[in-house]
Amino acid sequence: MKKLEKKIFKGCFILFMLGLSSFCFAQSNHAVDEKLKEWNTHCDKLKGIPSGIENYPELIKAAKIGLRITPSTNYYYKSVFNFHLAGGYESTYKIDSAIHYYEVSKKYAEKANNNSRIVFALRRLAGLYDNKQMSAQGNEARNQLIEIAKIDRDEEIQVGVSIVLGEYYFNAGMWEKALQSYLVYIKYLKLDYAKTKNSASRSNIGVGYLAIGEIYQNLKRPAESLSYFKESTGYLDNYQEGLETAYKDLVTSYIALKKLDSGLYYYDKLNKSVYKSKDITILIDGQVELGRYYLAINKLREAGKFLYEAERNVNVSQEKEDLYNVKMALGDLMLKQGKNGEAINNYKMALPLALYFKNKASIAMLYYSLSKAERNLNLTNDAYNHVLEYAKYTDSIKTESISKNIIEMEARFQNGIKQQRISVLNNENEIKNIQLAQEKRTRWLLIGVSILSFFALGLIYLNVRNKQKANLLLNEKNSELDVINAKLNESNQTKTKLFSIISHDLRSPVSQLFTFLKLQEQNAALISEEEKNLHQQKLIHSSTNLLETMEDLLLWSKSQMENFALDIYDVEIAQLFEHASNLMSSQADVKQIKIKTGAMAFEYLESDENLLSIILRNLLQNAINNSHTHSEVVLNAGLNDKNQKYISVINSGDEIPAIVIEDLINNVNVKSKSSGYGLLIVKELAQKLNANLQIVSNSEITTVSVLFS
């Protein structure tokens, strides 16, 4: 809308200045009057009227010369050249100086008793006061404009007042009033064009239709906005910047109506027009619109094509609004592509710009998107803080929306009440005369009752406040106690898990080791050398398994600590499978089970090798325990239909009922014989790796998979 305001200001200024050039203040000295008139025309040319070539530094110099050559009693031209000087400062972003000289221009216009000049100054002051957040002065300027419009029906004044009110209501989101103001604006412009055939009036009619189209766009009514944007093109043939804006808005409306071909048609027209005008800011808007459309339908390649082109263009234009829109859209693209780090970088570049424009809805959405990217990277604290910021701005938006609705409802209500009160006032006057005598008698009684009520309310307030303080203190203590209890409960659960694991799963390998040693001690003479070597091999395997189990427990215990950190790098899957198979070969040989490697859809997996090895070893151990004798256990590394990596262990054994699988997944019924601590450790360590455990079983095979996000 800021860009539209600039176009409206520029277009309206063309109309007003051309109208102004025909207005001449009577002066006793005709030569001075003609000289001032010529110098005013020179200032107009420096503003780009009608050539479109602007030179604001030179305008400032020319305006100062104009003030020096204007007689002190010629208030009209004092107002004119102060207005030119203010315009030069405004266009070079020296806003405080602009406000000062517009105020001086208004002062001289009042001395000249010229309503047109007063309206010119007030129009610019209203917008600048709003930009500087000087709400009281902005409202006062608009109220003065409304009062002038009530008494002076000049078409030029009506146009000036209606455009100021239209811009204000548009920026405030008061769409109905904005629409009414722009319709009045167009009405008076059409009257002026019918009489003068002024090309500036014709162009400004098109700008007015653009504004109405944008109102319907904000109301989410693309069909109506489309009709006004099309209407605008018939008036903007001599105003290229306005025509390019119309093309961009047509792209937006057709996309909203899901008519992509028409949207691309007008984008092509915009692209060709911008190639001539070199005004790439409007082209950037069109590229962002198309990029966001393709993002919405998950065509990321096409979205990237438009958004990267917009990024190249914005590096040239350096417009803050364009830079914010492009960086925000690129952040959304990176987020959908899973490039969370790059998404965060783009969002952080957009954040200061969003804060600069103070659009709370944009700031809230930016914080929400930023928190999503950070959550994907497990940046929990940053994500949490940005969610809090999102909630703060969302609450603020809701409060402002409610307040605005209340104000509008109150305004409608007051209008109705005023109409009713006009007919009631006469009757009330008669009744009030009768009531006056009674009111005098009861006044002192009411004063006494009011004083007593005031003291009573004060006592009640103090009592309630003291209770609130006590309740607040009690709530704080209860909250602290809840935190302590939660930590204690978590510690007890971890301790219970650890003892349960030790009692179920260390006892078996230790018992096996003890049995081998006892057999060797009691029957040493009966055992041949070959059998001794065999037992020795089994002892080594059993000891190795026991050590691996102890290391599993140690690593699992560490994973329960707060400061546990993963060691992430590319793990070779074939080596991982081979290592796990060798460790479990002794256990597999007892049941005459073969461990085989199946599908290998990928060679490397970016993960923590220690945790991955523990997960695979425990899954393989459970598979062997639950397999039929003389069967096979198959290790796979594959990709699912969503292109997600997984590793799976497949064994032939008894079918596991679905309800038992659900219990195993949710740790409802963990039995040492079937799963031991294996699935418990697998599930918790998989979660550390951002992976999920899945179990599928039928009458022939059971497949246990670890699916990586």
Residue pairs with C-beta under 8 A, 6 or more apart in sequence:
1 170
1 171
1 214
2 321
3 245
3 281
3 282
3 285
3 321
4 207
4 210
4 211
4 214
4 245
5 127
5 167
7 207
7 210
7 241
7 242
7 245
8 163
8 167
8 204
8 207
8 211
9 124
9 127
10 48
11 200
11 203
11 204
11 207
11 239
11 242
12 159
12 160
12 163
12 204
12 207
13 47
13 49
14 49
14 50
14 200
14 203
14 204
15 156
15 159
15 189
15 192
15 198
15 200
15 201
15 204
16 116
16 120
16 156
16 160
17 44
17 47
17 49
18 49
18 50
18 198
18 200
19 156
19 198
20 40
20 80
20 116
21 37
21 40
21 41
21 44
23 116
24 33
24 37
25 33
25 74
25 76
25 77
25 112
26 33
27 33
27 74
32 71
32 74
35 69
36 66
36 69
36 70
36 74
36 77
39 62
39 65
39 66
39 69
39 81
40 66
40 77
40 80
40 81
40 84
42 62
43 59
43 62
43 63
43 66
43 81
43 84
45 51
46 54
46 55
46 56
46 58
46 59
46 62
47 54
47 56
47 59
47 84
47 87
48 54
50 200
54 91
56 87
56 88
56 91
56 92
57 88
57 92
59 84
59 85
59 87
59 88
59 91
60 85
60 88
60 89
60 92
62 84
63 81
63 82
63 84
63 85
63 88
64 81
64 85
66 77
66 80
66 81
66 84
67 78
67 81
67 82
67 85
70 77
70 78
70 81
72 78
75 108
75 109
75 111
75 112
76 108
76 109
76 112
76 114
76 117
78 105
78 108
79 105
79 106
79 107
79 108
79 109
79 112
79 114
79 117
79 121
80 105
80 117
82 101
82 102
82 104
82 105
82 108
83 101
83 102
83 105
83 117
83 120
83 121
85 101
86 97
86 98
86 99
86 100
86 101
86 102
86 104
86 105
86 121
86 124
87 98
87 124
89 95
89 97
89 98
89 101
90 98
90 124
90 128
95 128
95 131
95 132
98 124
98 128
99 125
99 128
99 129
99 132
102 121
102 124
102 125
102 128
103 121
103 125
105 117
105 120
105 121
106 117
106 118
106 121
106 122
106 125
108 117
109 117
109 118
109 120
109 121
110 118
115 148
115 152
115 154
115 157
116 154
116 156
116 157
116 160
118 144
118 148
119 145
119 148
119 156
119 157
119 160
119 161
120 160
122 141
122 142
122 144
122 145
122 148
122 164
123 145
123 160
123 161
123 163
123 164
125 137
125 138
125 141
126 138
126 141
126 142
126 145
126 164
126 168
127 138
127 164
127 167
129 135
129 137
129 138
129 141
130 138
130 168
130 171
138 168
142 164
142 165
142 168
145 160
145 161
145 164
145 165
146 161
146 165
148 157
148 161
149 157
149 158
149 161
149 162
155 188
155 191
155 192
156 192
158 184
158 188
159 185
159 188
159 189
159 192
159 204
162 181
162 182
162 184
162 185
162 188
163 181
163 182
163 185
165 177
165 181
166 178
166 181
166 182
166 185
166 211
169 175
169 177
169 178
169 181
170 178
170 211
170 214
170 215
172 404
173 218
173 404
174 404
174 408
175 215
175 218
175 219
178 211
178 215
179 212
179 215
182 208
182 211
182 212
182 215
183 212
185 208
186 205
186 208
186 209
186 212
189 201
189 204
189 205
189 208
190 201
190 205
192 198
192 201
193 201
193 202
193 205
199 238
202 235
202 238
203 235
203 236
203 238
203 239
203 242
205 235
206 232
206 233
206 234
206 235
206 236
206 239
206 242
206 243
206 246
207 232
207 236
207 239
207 242
209 228
209 229
209 231
209 232
209 235
210 228
210 229
210 232
210 242
210 245
210 246
210 249
212 228
213 224
213 225
213 226
213 227
213 228
213 229
213 232
213 249
213 253
214 225
214 249
215 225
216 222
216 224
216 225
216 228
217 225
217 249
217 252
217 253
217 256
220 256
222 252
222 253
222 256
222 257
223 257
225 249
225 253
225 256
226 250
226 253
226 254
226 257
229 246
229 249
229 250
229 253
230 250
232 242
232 246
233 243
233 246
236 242
236 243
236 246
237 243
240 273
240 276
240 277
241 277
241 279
241 282
243 273
244 270
244 273
244 274
244 277
244 279
244 282
244 283
245 282
247 266
247 267
247 269
247 270
247 273
247 282
247 286
248 266
248 270
248 282
248 283
248 285
248 286
248 289
250 262
250 263
250 266
251 263
251 266
251 267
251 270
251 286
251 289
251 290
252 263
252 289
254 260
254 262
254 263
254 266
255 263
255 289
255 290
255 293
260 293
263 289
263 290
263 293
264 290
267 286
267 290
270 282
270 283
270 286
271 283
271 286
274 280
274 282
274 283
280 313
280 316
280 317
281 317
281 319
281 322
283 313
284 310
284 313
284 314
284 317
284 319
284 322
284 325
284 326
285 322
285 325
287 306
287 307
287 309
287 310
287 313
288 306
288 307
288 310
288 325
288 326
288 329
290 306
291 303
291 304
291 305
291 306
291 307
291 310
291 329
291 333
292 303
292 329
292 332
293 303
294 300
294 302
294 303
294 306
295 303
295 329
295 332
295 333
295 336
298 336
300 333
300 336
300 337
303 333
304 333
307 326
307 329
307 330
307 333
308 330
310 322
310 326
310 329
311 326
311 330
313 322
314 322
314 323
314 326
320 353
320 356
320 357
321 353
321 357
323 349
323 350
323 353
324 350
324 353
324 354
324 357
324 362
327 346
327 347
327 349
327 350
327 353
328 346
328 347
328 350
328 354
328 362
328 366
328 369
330 346
331 343
331 344
331 346
331 347
331 350
331 369
331 370
331 373
332 343
332 369
333 343
334 340
334 342
334 343
334 346
334 373
335 343
335 369
335 372
335 373
335 376
338 376
340 373
340 374
340 376
340 377
341 373
341 377
343 369
343 373
344 370
344 373
344 374
344 377
347 366
347 369
347 370
347 373
348 370
350 366
351 363
351 366
351 370
354 362
354 363
354 366
355 363
360 393
360 396
360 397
360 400
361 393
361 397
363 389
363 393
364 390
364 393
364 394
364 397
367 386
367 387
367 389
367 390
367 393
368 386
368 387
368 390
370 386
371 382
371 383
371 384
371 386
371 387
371 390
372 383
374 380
374 382
374 383
374 386
375 383
378 690
494 560
497 680
498 553
498 557
500 670
500 677
501 553
501 556
501 676
501 677
501 680
501 681
502 553
504 672
504 676
504 677
505 549
505 672
505 676
505 677
505 678
506 546
506 549
506 550
506 553
508 672
509 542
509 545
509 546
509 549
510 546
512 542
513 539
513 542
513 543
513 546
516 535
516 538
516 539
516 542
517 539
519 527
519 535
520 527
520 532
520 535
527 535
537 586
538 586
541 585
541 586
542 586
544 583
545 583
545 586
545 587
548 583
548 617
551 614
552 614
552 617
552 618
552 677
552 681
553 677
555 610
555 611
555 614
555 685
556 614
556 677
556 681
556 684
556 685
558 564
559 611
559 684
559 685
559 688
564 688
566 608
566 611
566 688
566 689
567 608
567 609
567 610
568 606
568 607
568 608
569 606
569 609
570 604
570 605
570 606
571 604
571 605
571 606
571 607
571 609
571 612
572 603
572 604
573 600
573 602
573 603
573 604
573 605
573 637
573 647
574 597
574 600
574 603
576 609
576 612
576 613
576 616
577 597
577 616
577 635
577 637
578 597
579 613
580 613
580 616
580 617
580 620
580 635
581 595
581 597
581 620
581 635
583 617
584 595
584 617
584 620
584 621
584 624
585 595
587 621
587 624
588 594
588 595
588 624
588 633
591 624
591 627
591 629
591 630
592 629
592 630
593 624
593 627
593 629
593 630
593 631
593 632
593 633
594 631
594 632
594 633
595 620
595 624
595 632
595 633
595 635
596 632
596 633
596 634
596 635
597 634
597 635
597 636
598 634
598 635
598 636
598 650
599 636
599 637
599 638
600 636
600 637
601 637
601 638
601 639
601 645
602 637
602 639
602 645
605 612
605 637
605 645
605 647
605 708
607 689
607 708
608 688
608 689
611 685
611 688
611 689
612 689
614 681
614 682
614 685
615 681
615 682
615 685
615 686
615 689
615 706
616 635
616 647
616 649
618 676
618 677
618 678
618 679
618 681
618 682
619 649
619 678
619 682
619 704
619 706
620 633
620 635
620 649
621 676
621 678
622 649
622 674
622 675
622 676
622 678
622 679
622 704
623 633
623 649
623 650
623 651
623 653
623 702
623 704
624 633
624 651
625 673
625 674
626 651
626 653
626 654
626 656
626 674
626 702
627 633
627 651
627 652
627 653
628 652
628 653
631 651
631 652
631 653
632 651
632 652
633 649
633 650
633 651
634 649
634 650
634 651
635 647
635 648
635 649
636 647
636 648
636 649
636 650
637 645
637 646
637 647
638 645
638 646
638 648
639 645
639 646
640 646
640 707
644 707
644 708
644 709
645 707
645 708
646 705
646 706
646 707
646 708
647 705
647 706
648 703
648 704
648 705
648 706
649 703
649 704
649 705
650 701
650 702
650 703
651 701
651 702
652 700
652 701
652 702
653 701
653 702
655 697
655 698
655 699
655 702
656 664
656 695
656 697
656 702
657 697
660 669
661 695
661 697
662 668
663 669
664 670
664 674
664 675
664 679
664 695
665 679
665 683
665 693
665 695
667 679
667 680
667 683
670 676
670 677
670 679
670 680
679 693
682 693
682 706
683 693
686 692
686 693
686 706
689 708
690 708
690 709
691 706
691 707
691 708
691 709
692 706
692 707
692 709
693 704
693 705
693 706
694 704
694 705
694 706
694 707
695 702
695 703
695 704
695 705
696 702
696 703
696 705
697 703
